[in-house]
Amino acid sequence: MDGGKRFQFRSDPGGVAVPSKKEQFQQIWHRYDSRQDHKPSSLRQAVAWAVEEGLLELPEPDPIGDLAEQMGRQFVKNTRQTRRAEGIGLITPFA
């Protein structure tokens, strides 16, 4: 049990609690971890638990957004590799 404690978050101008993603994830993880008696767990297990408990909602599928994010990560990876290989040269994605 969490002793009836509620999450503490910043408030928007209307007085409604608005957690940042970072705050939300941290508090969910700590709550999950304490419920598991600090036994090793994966983030996937923690997220599944949070969804079951109604603490997180599954996002709507966005295949275009997902592919764009994957492309962006690959772009950054390739840019870093290229810049490392050539010194601090020009940014040349997917070289």
N, CA, C and O atoms as CSV, one atom per row, in Angstrom:
chain,resi,resn,atom,element,x,y,z
A,1,MET,N,N,0.837,-1.196,0.000
A,1,MET,CA,C,0.000,0.000,0.000
A,1,MET,C,C,0.870,1.243,0.000
A,1,MET,O,O,2.021,1.206,0.435
A,2,ASP,N,N,0.323,2.329,-0.483
A,2,ASP,CA,C,1.061,3.572,-0.493
A,2,ASP,C,C,0.646,4.467,0.672
A,2,ASP,O,O,0.972,5.654,0.684
A,3,GLY,N,N,-0.061,3.917,1.641
A,3,GLY,CA,C,-0.450,4.673,2.817
A,3,GLY,C,C,-1.433,5.781,2.532
A,3,GLY,O,O,-1.546,6.730,3.309
A,4,GLY,N,N,-2.152,5.672,1.416
A,4,GLY,CA,C,-3.118,6.710,1.072
A,4,GLY,C,C,-2.488,7.977,0.534
A,4,GLY,O,O,-3.183,8.966,0.301
A,5,LYS,N,N,-1.179,7.960,0.334
A,5,LYS,CA,C,-0.516,9.154,-0.199
A,5,LYS,C,C,-0.887,9.331,-1.659
A,5,LYS,O,O,-0.952,8.369,-2.425
A,6,ARG,N,N,-1.124,10.563,-2.024
A,6,ARG,CA,C,-1.400,10.872,-3.417
A,6,ARG,C,C,-0.145,11.458,-4.038
A,6,ARG,O,O,0.698,12.028,-3.346
A,7,PHE,N,N,-0.030,11.312,-5.348
A,7,PHE,CA,C,1.101,11.914,-6.035
A,7,PHE,C,C,1.064,13.423,-5.861
A,7,PHE,O,O,-0.006,14.032,-5.880
A,8,GLN,N,N,2.215,14.011,-5.696
A,8,GLN,CA,C,2.320,15.460,-5.585
A,8,GLN,C,C,2.881,16.012,-6.896
A,8,GLN,O,O,3.967,15.617,-7.321
A,9,PHE,N,N,2.151,16.916,-7.533
A,9,PHE,CA,C,2.572,17.471,-8.805
A,9,PHE,C,C,2.421,18.982,-8.801
A,9,PHE,O,O,1.739,19.550,-7.947
A,10,ARG,N,N,3.059,19.618,-9.756
A,10,ARG,CA,C,2.877,21.060,-9.954
A,10,ARG,C,C,1.438,21.311,-10.344
A,10,ARG,O,O,0.743,20.405,-10.803
A,11,SER,N,N,0.992,22.537,-10.163
A,11,SER,CA,C,-0.372,22.897,-10.556
A,11,SER,C,C,-0.348,23.869,-11.714
A,11,SER,O,O,0.545,24.709,-11.820
A,12,ASP,N,N,-1.348,23.745,-12.590
A,12,ASP,CA,C,-1.492,24.725,-13.662
A,12,ASP,C,C,-2.201,25.942,-13.068
A,12,ASP,O,O,-2.640,25.894,-11.919
A,13,PRO,N,N,-2.323,27.047,-13.841
A,13,PRO,CA,C,-2.963,28.252,-13.302
A,13,PRO,C,C,-4.384,28.025,-12.783
A,13,PRO,O,O,-4.853,28.772,-11.925
A,14,GLY,N,N,-5.065,27.015,-13.288
A,14,GLY,CA,C,-6.424,26.724,-12.828
A,14,GLY,C,C,-6.453,25.904,-11.549
A,14,GLY,O,O,-7.532,25.592,-11.044
A,15,GLY,N,N,-5.286,25.548,-11.015
A,15,GLY,CA,C,-5.212,24.805,-9.774
A,15,GLY,C,C,-5.295,23.298,-9.936
A,15,GLY,O,O,-5.353,22.574,-8.942
A,16,VAL,N,N,-5.303,22.808,-11.182
A,16,VAL,CA,C,-5.380,21.373,-11.433
A,16,VAL,C,C,-3.961,20.809,-11.456
A,16,VAL,O,O,-3.070,21.392,-12.075
A,17,ALA,N,N,-3.752,19.683,-10.787
A,17,ALA,CA,C,-2.427,19.062,-10.749
A,17,ALA,C,C,-2.026,18.598,-12.147
A,17,ALA,O,O,-2.780,17.891,-12.816
A,18,VAL,N,N,-0.828,19.004,-12.583
A,18,VAL,CA,C,-0.327,18.638,-13.905
A,18,VAL,C,C,1.096,18.106,-13.754
A,18,VAL,O,O,2.041,18.887,-13.638
A,19,PRO,N,N,1.253,16.786,-13.755
A,19,PRO,CA,C,2.604,16.233,-13.620
A,19,PRO,C,C,3.358,16.299,-14.941
A,19,PRO,O,O,2.769,16.173,-16.015
A,20,SER,N,N,4.660,16.496,-14.847
A,20,SER,CA,C,5.466,16.332,-16.054
A,20,SER,C,C,5.581,14.833,-16.297
A,20,SER,O,O,5.351,14.038,-15.386
A,21,LYS,N,N,5.932,14.445,-17.507
A,21,LYS,CA,C,6.117,13.021,-17.804
A,21,LYS,C,C,7.171,12.430,-16.879
A,21,LYS,O,O,7.009,11.327,-16.356
A,22,LYS,N,N,8.264,13.184,-16.682
A,22,LYS,CA,C,9.343,12.714,-15.825
A,22,LYS,C,C,8.825,12.450,-14.414
A,22,LYS,O,O,9.103,11.395,-13.842
A,23,GLU,N,N,8.074,13.399,-13.845
A,23,GLU,CA,C,7.516,13.229,-12.504
A,23,GLU,C,C,6.571,12.036,-12.451
A,23,GLU,O,O,6.613,11.235,-11.517
A,24,GLN,N,N,5.727,11.931,-13.456
A,24,GLN,CA,C,4.755,10.835,-13.497
A,24,GLN,C,C,5.475,9.483,-13.538
A,24,GLN,O,O,5.146,8.576,-12.773
A,25,PHE,N,N,6.448,9.357,-14.424
A,25,PHE,CA,C,7.170,8.097,-14.550
A,25,PHE,C,C,7.951,7.766,-13.284
A,25,PHE,O,O,7.971,6.613,-12.853
A,26,GLN,N,N,8.594,8.765,-12.685
A,26,GLN,CA,C,9.358,8.526,-11.460
A,26,GLN,C,C,8.456,8.031,-10.336
A,26,GLN,O,O,8.785,7.064,-9.649
A,27,GLN,N,N,7.335,8.686,-10.154
A,27,GLN,CA,C,6.454,8.304,-9.055
A,27,GLN,C,C,5.824,6.936,-9.309
A,27,GLN,O,O,5.658,6.148,-8.378
A,28,ILE,N,N,5.478,6.655,-10.545
A,28,ILE,CA,C,4.940,5.331,-10.871
A,28,ILE,C,C,5.991,4.267,-10.594
A,28,ILE,O,O,5.691,3.234,-9.995
A,29,TRP,N,N,7.233,4.519,-11.031
A,29,TRP,CA,C,8.286,3.532,-10.799
A,29,TRP,C,C,8.480,3.295,-9.310
A,29,TRP,O,O,8.563,2.141,-8.891
A,30,HIS,N,N,8.555,4.342,-8.495
A,30,HIS,CA,C,8.772,4.175,-7.057
A,30,HIS,C,C,7.614,3.414,-6.404
A,30,HIS,O,O,7.822,2.576,-5.527
A,31,ARG,N,N,6.412,3.717,-6.843
A,31,ARG,CA,C,5.245,3.024,-6.301
A,31,ARG,C,C,5.280,1.541,-6.687
A,31,ARG,O,O,5.043,0.669,-5.852
A,32,TYR,N,N,5.575,1.269,-7.953
A,32,TYR,CA,C,5.677,-0.120,-8.421
A,32,TYR,C,C,6.791,-0.856,-7.681
A,32,TYR,O,O,6.594,-1.974,-7.206
A,33,ASP,N,N,7.950,-0.228,-7.588
A,33,ASP,CA,C,9.112,-0.841,-6.959
A,33,ASP,C,C,8.816,-1.206,-5.504
A,33,ASP,O,O,9.189,-2.286,-5.046
A,34,SER,N,N,8.150,-0.315,-4.782
A,34,SER,CA,C,7.840,-0.616,-3.380
A,34,SER,C,C,6.810,-1.739,-3.272
A,34,SER,O,O,6.861,-2.537,-2.336
A,35,ARG,N,N,5.887,-1.805,-4.212
A,35,ARG,CA,C,4.899,-2.896,-4.199
A,35,ARG,C,C,5.544,-4.241,-4.521
A,35,ARG,O,O,5.031,-5.289,-4.128
A,36,GLN,N,N,6.657,-4.211,-5.227
A,36,GLN,CA,C,7.372,-5.442,-5.588
A,36,GLN,C,C,8.456,-5.773,-4.567
A,36,GLN,O,O,9.274,-6.663,-4.796
A,37,ASP,N,N,8.466,-5.061,-3.443
A,37,ASP,CA,C,9.485,-5.247,-2.401
A,37,ASP,C,C,10.897,-5.100,-2.952
A,37,ASP,O,O,11.818,-5.793,-2.520
A,38,HIS,N,N,11.058,-4.196,-3.904
A,38,HIS,CA,C,12.359,-3.829,-4.480
A,38,HIS,C,C,13.056,-5.010,-5.163
A,38,HIS,O,O,14.283,-5.040,-5.261
A,39,LYS,N,N,12.271,-5.976,-5.630
A,39,LYS,CA,C,12.834,-7.106,-6.377
A,39,LYS,C,C,13.131,-6.631,-7.804
A,39,LYS,O,O,12.459,-5.732,-8.311
A,40,PRO,N,N,14.130,-7.229,-8.444
A,40,PRO,CA,C,14.439,-6.828,-9.820
A,40,PRO,C,C,13.204,-6.932,-10.723
A,40,PRO,O,O,12.476,-7.924,-10.696
A,41,SER,N,N,12.997,-5.910,-11.499
A,41,SER,CA,C,11.862,-5.853,-12.422
A,41,SER,C,C,12.299,-5.116,-13.675
A,41,SER,O,O,13.270,-4.359,-13.668
A,42,SER,N,N,11.563,-5.354,-14.749
A,42,SER,CA,C,11.839,-4.619,-15.987
A,42,SER,C,C,10.916,-3.414,-16.080
A,42,SER,O,O,9.882,-3.358,-15.413
A,43,LEU,N,N,11.289,-2.468,-16.896
A,43,LEU,CA,C,10.425,-1.313,-17.137
A,43,LEU,C,C,9.131,-1.763,-17.801
A,43,LEU,O,O,8.067,-1.197,-17.551
A,44,ARG,N,N,9.227,-2.767,-18.633
A,44,ARG,CA,C,8.027,-3.296,-19.292
A,44,ARG,C,C,7.021,-3.811,-18.258
A,44,ARG,O,O,5.820,-3.573,-18.384
A,45,GLN,N,N,7.514,-4.513,-17.239
A,45,GLN,CA,C,6.639,-5.005,-16.180
A,45,GLN,C,C,6.014,-3.833,-15.412
A,45,GLN,O,O,4.833,-3.868,-15.069
A,46,ALA,N,N,6.809,-2.809,-15.150
A,46,ALA,CA,C,6.300,-1.649,-14.422
A,46,ALA,C,C,5.226,-0.922,-15.226
A,46,ALA,O,O,4.216,-0.495,-14.668
A,47,VAL,N,N,5.438,-0.782,-16.521
A,47,VAL,CA,C,4.446,-0.107,-17.367
A,47,VAL,C,C,3.167,-0.935,-17.448
A,47,VAL,O,O,2.067,-0.388,-17.364
A,48,ALA,N,N,3.304,-2.246,-17.611
A,48,ALA,CA,C,2.110,-3.106,-17.656
A,48,ALA,C,C,1.317,-2.979,-16.359
A,48,ALA,O,O,0.089,-2.899,-16.386
A,49,TRP,N,N,2.009,-2.960,-15.231
A,49,TRP,CA,C,1.351,-2.789,-13.928
A,49,TRP,C,C,0.644,-1.443,-13.849
A,49,TRP,O,O,-0.497,-1.358,-13.393
A,50,ALA,N,N,1.334,-0.379,-14.300
A,50,ALA,CA,C,0.753,0.968,-14.237
A,50,ALA,C,C,-0.500,1.073,-15.109
A,50,ALA,O,O,-1.463,1.743,-14.735
A,51,VAL,N,N,-0.487,0.419,-16.262
A,51,VAL,CA,C,-1.668,0.416,-17.133
A,51,VAL,C,C,-2.810,-0.336,-16.445
A,51,VAL,O,O,-3.949,0.132,-16.439
A,52,GLU,N,N,-2.504,-1.495,-15.871
A,52,GLU,CA,C,-3.529,-2.270,-15.160
A,52,GLU,C,C,-4.131,-1.491,-13.993
A,52,GLU,O,O,-5.324,-1.604,-13.712
A,53,GLU,N,N,-3.291,-0.696,-13.313
A,53,GLU,CA,C,-3.747,0.090,-12.162
A,53,GLU,C,C,-4.434,1.393,-12.571
A,53,GLU,O,O,-4.964,2.111,-11.723
A,54,GLY,N,N,-4.425,1.696,-13.872
A,54,GLY,CA,C,-5.043,2.929,-14.348
A,54,GLY,C,C,-4.184,4.167,-14.146
A,54,GLY,O,O,-4.685,5.290,-14.217
A,55,LEU,N,N,-2.884,3.970,-13.892
A,55,LEU,CA,C,-1.979,5.096,-13.686
A,55,LEU,C,C,-1.431,5.631,-15.004
A,55,LEU,O,O,-1.021,6.789,-15.084
A,56,LEU,N,N,-1.424,4.808,-16.014
A,56,LEU,CA,C,-0.994,5.195,-17.360
A,56,LEU,C,C,-2.032,4.713,-18.358
A,56,LEU,O,O,-2.694,3.697,-18.144
A,57,GLU,N,N,-2.165,5.449,-19.439
A,57,GLU,CA,C,-3.022,5.020,-20.544
A,57,GLU,C,C,-2.130,4.660,-21.717
A,57,GLU,O,O,-1.124,5.318,-21.981
A,58,LEU,N,N,-2.519,3.603,-22.415
A,58,LEU,CA,C,-1.768,3.237,-23.608
A,58,LEU,C,C,-1.983,4.304,-24.675
A,58,LEU,O,O,-3.117,4.724,-24.908
A,59,PRO,N,N,-0.909,4.748,-25.326
A,59,PRO,CA,C,-1.074,5.744,-26.379
A,59,PRO,C,C,-1.739,5.132,-27.608
A,59,PRO,O,O,-1.644,3.929,-27.853
A,60,GLU,N,N,-2.405,5.978,-28.367
A,60,GLU,CA,C,-2.985,5.538,-29.636
A,60,GLU,C,C,-1.840,5.193,-30.586
A,60,GLU,O,O,-0.827,5.892,-30.610
A,61,PRO,N,N,-1.987,4.127,-31.365
A,61,PRO,CA,C,-0.942,3.779,-32.324
A,61,PRO,C,C,-0.731,4.900,-33.347
A,61,PRO,O,O,-1.687,5.482,-33.861
A,62,ASP,N,N,0.525,5.184,-33.623
A,62,ASP,CA,C,0.883,6.209,-34.601
A,62,ASP,C,C,2.052,5.684,-35.431
A,62,ASP,O,O,3.202,6.048,-35.182
A,63,PRO,N,N,1.762,4.820,-36.429
A,63,PRO,CA,C,2.854,4.201,-37.177
A,63,PRO,C,C,3.749,5.208,-37.900
A,63,PRO,O,O,4.960,5.000,-37.980
A,64,ILE,N,N,3.187,6.280,-38.421
A,64,ILE,CA,C,4.006,7.296,-39.099
A,64,ILE,C,C,4.932,7.966,-38.086
A,64,ILE,O,O,6.120,8.150,-38.349
A,65,GLY,N,N,4.385,8.326,-36.937
A,65,GLY,CA,C,5.193,8.942,-35.882
A,65,GLY,C,C,6.277,8.005,-35.381
A,65,GLY,O,O,7.407,8.427,-35.134
A,66,ASP,N,N,5.927,6.718,-35.228
A,66,ASP,CA,C,6.909,5.734,-34.773
A,66,ASP,C,C,8.059,5.605,-35.773
A,66,ASP,O,O,9.227,5.583,-35.383
A,67,LEU,N,N,7.729,5.521,-37.054
A,67,LEU,CA,C,8.779,5.422,-38.075
A,67,LEU,C,C,9.625,6.688,-38.144
A,67,LEU,O,O,10.839,6.619,-38.337
A,68,ALA,N,N,8.982,7.845,-37.987
A,68,ALA,CA,C,9.728,9.106,-37.989
A,68,ALA,C,C,10.699,9.152,-36.805
A,68,ALA,O,O,11.824,9.632,-36.942
A,69,GLU,N,N,10.266,8.656,-35.652
A,69,GLU,CA,C,11.133,8.616,-34.476
A,69,GLU,C,C,12.311,7.674,-34.703
A,69,GLU,O,O,13.445,7.994,-34.346
A,70,GLN,N,N,12.038,6.506,-35.300
A,70,GLN,CA,C,13.114,5.558,-35.608
A,70,GLN,C,C,14.111,6.168,-36.585
A,70,GLN,O,O,15.322,6.021,-36.425
A,71,MET,N,N,13.583,6.859,-37.603
A,71,MET,CA,C,14.451,7.498,-38.585
A,71,MET,C,C,15.296,8.580,-37.914
A,71,MET,O,O,16.483,8.720,-38.209
A,72,GLY,N,N,14.687,9.331,-37.024
A,72,GLY,CA,C,15.410,10.380,-36.311
A,72,GLY,C,C,16.537,9.817,-35.463
A,72,GLY,O,O,17.638,10.368,-35.445
A,73,ARG,N,N,16.266,8.718,-34.757
A,73,ARG,CA,C,17.316,8.094,-33.943
A,73,ARG,C,C,18.459,7.605,-34.824
A,73,ARG,O,O,19.628,7.754,-34.468
A,74,GLN,N,N,18.124,7.020,-35.977
A,74,GLN,CA,C,19.159,6.540,-36.891
A,74,GLN,C,C,19.945,7.704,-37.470
A,74,GLN,O,O,21.160,7.615,-37.645
A,75,PHE,N,N,19.248,8.800,-37.766
A,75,PHE,CA,C,19.894,10.010,-38.277
A,75,PHE,C,C,20.922,10.516,-37.266
A,75,PHE,O,O,22.059,10.817,-37.630
A,76,VAL,N,N,20.522,10.607,-36.004
A,76,VAL,CA,C,21.430,11.087,-34.960
A,76,VAL,C,C,22.611,10.140,-34.811
A,76,VAL,O,O,23.755,10.582,-34.700
A,77,LYS,N,N,22.339,8.837,-34.809
A,77,LYS,CA,C,23.408,7.843,-34.682
A,77,LYS,C,C,24.410,7.972,-35.831
A,77,LYS,O,O,25.619,8.018,-35.602
A,78,ASN,N,N,23.906,8.030,-37.058
A,78,ASN,CA,C,24.790,8.138,-38.216
A,78,ASN,C,C,25.548,9.451,-38.234
A,78,ASN,O,O,26.716,9.493,-38.620
A,79,THR,N,N,24.888,10.526,-37.816
A,79,THR,CA,C,25.546,11.830,-37.775
A,79,THR,C,C,26.701,11.804,-36.788
A,79,THR,O,O,27.786,12.306,-37.084
A,80,ARG,N,N,26.474,11.219,-35.614
A,80,ARG,CA,C,27.536,11.124,-34.610
A,80,ARG,C,C,28.693,10.284,-35.127
A,80,ARG,O,O,29.855,10.653,-34.950
A,81,GLN,N,N,28.385,9.148,-35.769
A,81,GLN,CA,C,29.439,8.281,-36.294
A,81,GLN,C,C,30.237,8.997,-37.375
A,81,GLN,O,O,31.465,8.912,-37.401
A,82,THR,N,N,29.547,9.702,-38.267
A,82,THR,CA,C,30.217,10.414,-39.353
A,82,THR,C,C,31.100,11.521,-38.799
A,82,THR,O,O,32.247,11.677,-39.219
A,83,ARG,N,N,30.567,12.287,-37.860
A,83,ARG,CA,C,31.340,13.391,-37.283
A,83,ARG,C,C,32.548,12.869,-36.529
A,83,ARG,O,O,33.611,13.490,-36.546
A,84,ARG,N,N,32.390,11.717,-35.858
A,84,ARG,CA,C,33.512,11.127,-35.133
A,84,ARG,C,C,34.582,10.663,-36.112
A,84,ARG,O,O,35.771,10.865,-35.870
A,85,ALA,N,N,34.174,10.046,-37.209
A,85,ALA,CA,C,35.114,9.511,-38.195
A,85,ALA,C,C,35.844,10.622,-38.944
A,85,ALA,O,O,37.012,10.470,-39.304
A,86,GLU,N,N,35.162,11.727,-39.174
A,86,GLU,CA,C,35.731,12.807,-39.981
A,86,GLU,C,C,36.181,13.993,-39.146
A,86,GLU,O,O,36.545,15.027,-39.707
A,87,GLY,N,N,36.168,13.882,-37.863
A,87,GLY,CA,C,36.427,15.049,-37.026
A,87,GLY,C,C,35.106,15.778,-36.871
A,87,GLY,O,O,34.043,15.167,-36.990
A,88,ILE,N,N,35.157,17.046,-36.613
A,88,ILE,CA,C,33.920,17.820,-36.414
A,88,ILE,C,C,33.497,18.405,-37.749
A,88,ILE,O,O,33.289,19.614,-37.857
A,89,GLY,N,N,33.367,17.574,-38.755
A,89,GLY,CA,C,33.012,18.022,-40.094
A,89,GLY,C,C,31.544,18.354,-40.247
A,89,GLY,O,O,30.831,18.580,-39.270
A,90,LEU,N,N,31.117,18.378,-41.480
A,90,LEU,CA,C,29.733,18.692,-41.795
A,90,LEU,C,C,28.809,17.559,-41.366
A,90,LEU,O,O,29.229,16.406,-41.263
A,91,ILE,N,N,27.561,17.895,-41.120
A,91,ILE,CA,C,26.570,16.886,-40.789
A,91,ILE,C,C,26.148,16.224,-42.089
A,91,ILE,O,O,25.628,16.886,-42.988
A,92,THR,N,N,26.370,14.926,-42.191
A,92,THR,CA,C,25.997,14.185,-43.398
A,92,THR,C,C,25.205,12.954,-42.991
A,92,THR,O,O,25.774,11.880,-42.800
A,93,PRO,N,N,23.890,13.108,-42.857
A,93,PRO,CA,C,23.086,11.976,-42.426
A,93,PRO,C,C,23.060,10.867,-43.470
A,93,PRO,O,O,23.110,11.126,-44.672
A,94,PHE,N,N,22.981,9.658,-43.000
A,94,PHE,CA,C,22.867,8.463,-43.849
A,94,PHE,C,C,23.977,8.375,-44.876
A,94,PHE,O,O,23.755,7.960,-46.013
A,95,ALA,N,N,25.171,8.767,-44.468
A,95,ALA,CA,C,26.319,8.718,-45.385
A,95,ALA,C,C,26.782,7.297,-45.601
A,95,ALA,O,O,27.736,7.065,-46.343
